[in-house]
Amino acid sequence: MHGLVSLLTGPWTTYILWLIRINGTLRFGQLKKQMPTISAKVLTARLRMLEEAGIIERHHEATIPPKVSYSFTRRGHELEALLDQINTLAVQWSGSEQTDGKSLSGNRAFSRPL
């Protein structure tokens, strides 16, 4: 349990998984375009970590320039229901009020769906 939670709570990790969940196979540039504030270095590190964990797989085409894309493995597909539930909560919470009356929608973490 601890290993999976640690993996999913790393910076950007869940959002990368969500993008693959809703888009299917994505190329590096497509991921980067949807996350303009992440550095290429951090995105590369997160993708490698997810690949090493067996959650995504890297597809390499030996073209010029090379084409690299990422998609879910069987393990990645097993996370789809969890990602959907997290997104549902994010959408619900984005418009809800905290007990102190402050809206969560102003919080960057809740400003858009997962």
C-alpha positions in Angstrom: 0.0 0.0 0.0 2.7 2.5 1.0 4.6 2.0 -2.3 1.5 2.7 -4.5 0.5 5.7 -2.4 4.1 7.1 -2.6 4.1 6.6 -6.3 0.8 8.3 -6.9 1.4 11.2 -4.7 4.6 12.3 -6.3 4.5 15.7 -8.0 2.7 15.6 -11.3 2.4 11.8 -11.3 -1.4 11.5 -10.9 -2.0 14.3 -13.5 0.3 12.5 -16.0 -1.7 9.3 -15.4 -5.0 11.2 -15.8 -3.9 12.7 -19.2 -3.0 9.2 -20.4 -6.4 7.9 -19.0 -8.5 10.5 -20.9 -6.3 10.6 -24.1 -4.9 7.1 -24.5 -1.5 6.9 -26.0 0.4 10.3 -25.9 3.7 11.5 -27.2 6.1 13.3 -25.0 5.3 16.7 -26.7 1.6 16.2 -26.3 2.0 15.6 -22.6 4.3 18.6 -22.2 1.9 20.8 -24.1 -0.9 19.9 -21.7 1.3 20.6 -18.7 3.1 23.9 -19.7 4.5 24.5 -16.2 6.3 21.2 -15.8 9.9 21.1 -17.0 11.0 18.6 -19.6 13.5 17.2 -17.0 10.7 16.5 -14.4 8.3 15.1 -17.0 11.0 12.7 -18.2 11.8 11.7 -14.6 8.1 11.0 -13.9 7.6 9.0 -17.1 10.7 6.9 -16.3 9.5 6.3 -12.8 6.0 5.2 -14.1 7.6 3.0 -16.7 9.9 1.3 -14.1 6.9 0.7 -11.9 5.2 -1.1 -14.8 2.3 1.4 -15.0 3.1 2.8 -18.4 5.0 1.6 -21.4 7.2 3.6 -23.7 6.9 3.0 -27.5 9.8 4.1 -29.6 9.7 4.5 -33.4 13.1 4.7 -35.1 12.1 7.6 -37.4 13.9 10.9 -37.9 13.2 12.5 -35.6 12.4 9.6 -33.3 8.8 9.2 -32.1 8.3 8.3 -28.5 4.8 7.7 -27.0 3.4 6.4 -23.7 0.4 4.3 -22.9 -0.9 2.2 -20.0 0.2 -1.3 -19.3 -2.2 -3.8 -17.7 -1.3 -2.3 -14.3 -2.0 1.2 -15.6 -5.4 0.1 -16.8 -6.1 -1.2 -13.3 -5.8 2.3 -12.0 -8.4 3.7 -14.3 -11.3 3.4 -11.9 -9.3 5.0 -9.1 -8.3 7.9 -11.4 -12.0 8.4 -12.4 -13.0 8.5 -8.7 -10.3 11.0 -7.9 -11.4 13.2 -10.8 -15.1 13.0 -9.7 -14.0 14.2 -6.2 -11.9 17.0 -7.7 -14.9 18.2 -9.8 -17.2 18.0 -6.8 -14.8 19.8 -4.5 -14.0 22.5 -7.0 -17.4 24.1 -6.4 -18.0 23.1 -2.8 -17.6 25.1 0.4 -15.2 24.3 3.2 -16.6 24.3 6.8 -15.1 27.8 7.3 -17.1 29.1 4.3 -14.1 29.4 2.0 -14.5 28.0 -1.5 -12.1 25.4 -2.7 -12.4 26.7 -6.2 -9.8 29.4 -5.6 -7.3 26.8 -4.5 -5.0 25.9 -7.4 -5.3 22.2 -6.5 -9.0 22.3 -7.2 -9.2 24.8 -10.0 -9.6 22.2 -12.7 -10.4 18.6 -13.0 -7.7 16.1 -12.3 
